[in-house]
């Protein structure tokens, strides 16, 4: 049975072409991994931007490079360059565009690797390296899919866009957020190639709110502790009260599709904590972070108000408890109804390629999908192993790289051909 709405022969040729491109897809993924685009601070962005621009130009796309404004970079304390690379296969109908999106920044490698994180290694059918799953493998699969469709000279009824962006790992405001600010999100659907795994189409992701709480006290020598205000002790009281929010989260399960076991809000208190200068000095300052993860039914403003309100109430009850709360990062949750065309097409395409109908789910992490979902139906599908994202010995199965490229190609045919 041929894929509805497209030529059976074109499908066969494109899928066969991608199967024959297997080594090329692995090589392209490896080339991307070798460029250590570590964020923070945002290294080698110029190099990977040039690499991606050249590759898209070779495929036959119109290439443009954008960057967030100087004022935005200054506001966020970031330094240029932070290039946003956009390639377009033009059909003269930008309002009908299908948008593929991926981020090229990666988190620091960290410790515990058995291979070199930026020297990609293929072993037992797996490609190892930092960014293999998150998400340079997805970028390579997208490029391969577009190249295969392009070489078959398929007529498209809408523009096909690829955007490869920095800074998703720090909130995305200067990456995909830049596209939104510049009005470059015209189209009818978006596909974000994050590491869902090939057996899962994700139509939602959780939001995030990062706060920094600075608790102030009064310093003194330990012998005068009874006359001082210990900022760490006051912070500990706040931490205990914030921890009690977890009990209420148990009754707030999302009704949207979500990865099993991740249906509820989450809070992590003290991911970073610092205070005190010496053993015999009562600490005058204690600073700690709060990472609050939101289900799609919640929003950032309400979540922040709950935390700030709790701390303010404690301050009214204890005048010596003085704390300031600063927002570090915020990302709204995202959700696309699974009956939207992009979701249905992905499910059908993945089923055709893998032979198994994929699960409709959601990711417990935040992605750049939320930028797109404010403008068009959006979904997440890409190669990778979620458990290895940000972990030592990160890898992507080679089979998933090829399968994802095939799914992307079929999605292009169904959405645009």
Secondary structure, DSSP 8 states (H G I E B T S, - for coil): ---TTS-HHHHHHHHHHHHHTHHHHHHHHHHHHTS--BTTTT-SHHHHHHHHHHHHHHHT-EEEEE---HHHHHHHT--S---EEEEEE--S-GGG-EEEEEE--B----S--SS-TTS-EEETTEEESTTIIIIIHHHHHHHHHHHHHHHTT---SS-EEEEEES-GGGTSTTTHHHHHHTT---SSEEEE--S--TTEEEEEE-EEEEEEEEEE-B-EEGGGGGGSB-HHHHHHHHHHHHHTHHHHHTT---SS---TT--S-EEEEEEEEEE-S-TTEE-SEEEEEEEEEE-TT--HHHHHHHHHHHHHHHHHH-TT-EEEEEEEEEE--EE--TTSHHHHHHHHHHHHHHSS--EEEEESS--THHHHHTTSEEEE--S--GGGTTSTT-EEEHHHHHHHHHHHHHHHHHHH-
